[in-house]
Amino acid sequence: MIESNDAKKVVETIADNLMSIANNKQNFARLPDTFWGYFARGHDSKNRKFGVIITFSEKETDVDELLKMYEHWVEKQKPQRQYDSL
């Protein structure tokens, strides 16, 4: 389980990274008008990985489909609990 200090550092790292990107309009100069995404990855003090994905689309279904893919991945990753098999 991630410790609260590590979770805090992960969110701070993501927020700092996003602010530095948001403060420079040049980062958005060549984005397509209809669909784009941003992703970043990093690690905590125990070298456990984290990632963030931000997606923009003029079509709501693009974002919905990406979220469904993520939800499907999460379901496949959930550990089997002991009481589930009883």
Rosetta blueprint (number, residue, H / E / L):
1 M L
2 I L
3 E L
4 S H
5 N H
6 D H
7 A H
8 K H
9 K H
10 V H
11 V H
12 E H
13 T H
14 I H
15 A H
16 D H
17 N H
18 L H
19 M H
20 S H
21 I H
22 A H
23 N L
24 N L
25 K H
26 Q H
27 N H
28 F H
29 A L
30 R L
31 L L
32 P L
33 D L
34 T L
35 F E
36 W E
37 G E
38 Y E
39 F E
40 A E
41 R E
42 G E
43 H E
44 D L
45 S L
46 K L
47 N L
48 R L
49 K E
50 F E
51 G E
52 V E
53 I E
54 I E
55 T E
56 F E
57 S E
58 E L
59 K L
60 E H
61 T H
62 D H
63 V H
64 D H
65 E H
66 L H
67 L H
68 K H
69 M H
70 Y H
71 E H
72 H H
73 W H
74 V H
75 E H
76 K H
77 Q H
78 K L
79 P L
80 Q L
81 R L
82 Q H
83 Y H
84 D H
85 S H
86 L L
